[in-house]
Amino acid sequence: MLKWFLENIGNILIIAVVLAVVTLIIIKLVKEKKAGKHCASCPSGGSCPHCNCDCDKKGR
């Protein structure tokens, strides 16, 4: 088991870094959505009924 781990340490570290980055991105997107900041990426500027944000009311 230790031999396998040592042979694959590079792959394990790269996978760990990629997972950490993806996790941080998802956390950031969830926080922005809860705060209503996701409207900037809405093609309608937040005025569409599908994005569930009230950007027009917030002045964004």
Residue, then its C-alpha position, 0 to 999 in steps of 0.5 A: m500500500l505504501k509503495w502504491f501511495l508513493e508511486n502515485i503521490g503526484n497524481i494524488l496531489i494534483i487531484a486534491v488541488v483540483l478538488a479544492v479549487v472546484t470546492l472553493i468555486i462552488i462555495k463562492l457561487v453559492k454565497e454569491k447566489k444567496a447574496g443576490k450577486h449572481c444577476a450580473s451573469c444573467p443575460s437579461g440583467g436579472s429581469c428574467p423570471h428564471c433567475n429568481c433575483d430582484c436586481d432591478k429593485k437592488g439597483r444592479 
